[in-house]
Structures are given as structure tokens and as C-alpha cells.
Amino acid sequence: MEQRISLVTLGVVDLPRAVAFYEHVLGWRAESSPPGVVFFDLHGVVLALWPHDELAKDMGFTADRLPAYRGYSLAHNVRSEEEVDEIFARLKNYGATILKQPQKAFWGGYSGYFPDLDGHTWEIAYNPFWTILADGRVSMKEIKSDSR
């Protein structure tokens, strides 16, 4: 198996409401998608939003048996601490819940956390040890130059 992720699917309670959050609050653009699911092209990885019940059924169980804390977070890495703060200002402006305000992290970066409308936890992070390429992809192999 190749070392990569192609698709991340999030179960959501209300698909139109979830799409509106990702489009209006985060500023993303949905791609053409079949009925009942919505795809976002994340430059090499696709994010899918799919109703909880349908996703659970596809996995072979019911959505009411899922635990509240699922032991994961999704992350969006940016090029500076200021960009983290700008994103959190936008989230606050739209009334999003902030789980952890942006702050210096023990690992040397700067990050904060928020949930989407269905409780999927997102981290917005600046990692000074990684390079964000021009197309937005993260490179762990590039030499980080000081862009401040």
C-alpha cells in the first residue's frame, strides 16, 4: 500500500448546513458531487461530507453507536502565526466554537482547535519545521526558509 491518504469522509448530521459551514465560514468551494454527498478538492486529498446514517450504514453499523470523542483531529497547516490568528478571527466572526485558542505549542509551533458543526475537531497550525509549498501542500523534506 502506498503511503498516502486519498479521501477523508466526515459524517454530518445536516448535509446542507455542513456544506454552508465549509463554504461560508472556512471559505472553501465544493466540487460537482453526486446527490447525498459533497466533495471538496484539497489539492491531492479529497474531503467528503456524507450524512452520518449513510456513512454508518456503509461501515456496517448505526450512527448512534459512535463515541463522542473519536481520537483524531484534522489539521490545516498555514505559513505563519499571523495566518492562524486570521483564521481564528474569521471563525469567531461567524460564531464558531473555539476549543483551544491559538497559542504556542510544546512542539515549537503555534496552533488552536475548533469543531465543525458536527463536532469534527480541526487544528489550525503553523509548524516552523515544515514548508508549505506554493500549491498549499505540506513538505516535510524541504528546507524551511524564514519567510517573515
C-alpha positions, 0 to 999 in steps of 0.5 A, a space after each residue: 500500500 502506498 503511503 498516502 491518504 486519498 479521501 477523508 469522509 466526515 459524517 454530518 448530521 445536516 448535509 446542507 448546513 455542513 456544506 454552508 459551514 465549509 463554504 461560508 465560514 472556512 471559505 472553501 468551494 465544493 466540487 460537482 458531487 453526486 446527490 447525498 454527498 459533497 466533495 471538496 478538492 484539497 489539492 491531492 486529498 479529497 474531503 467528503 461530507 456524507 450524512 452520518 446514517 449513510 456513512 454508518 450504514 456503509 461501515 456496517 453499523 448505526 450512527 448512534 453507536 459512535 463515541 463522542 470523542 473519536 481520537 483524531 483531529 484534522 489539521 490545516 497547516 498555514 505559513 505563519 502565526 499571523 495566518 492562524 490568528 486570521 483564521 481564528 478571527 474569521 471563525 469567531 466572526 461567524 460564531 464558531 466554537 473555539 476549543 483551544 485558542 491559538 497559542 504556542 505549542 510544546 512542539 515549537 509551533 503555534 496552533 488552536 482547535 475548533 469543531 465543525 458543526 458536527 463536532 469534527 475537531 480541526 487544528 489550525 497550525 503553523 509548524 516552523 519545521 515544515 514548508 508549505 509549498 506554493 500549491 498549499 501542500 505540506 513538505 516535510 523534506 524541504 528546507 524551511 526558509 524564514 519567510 517573515 
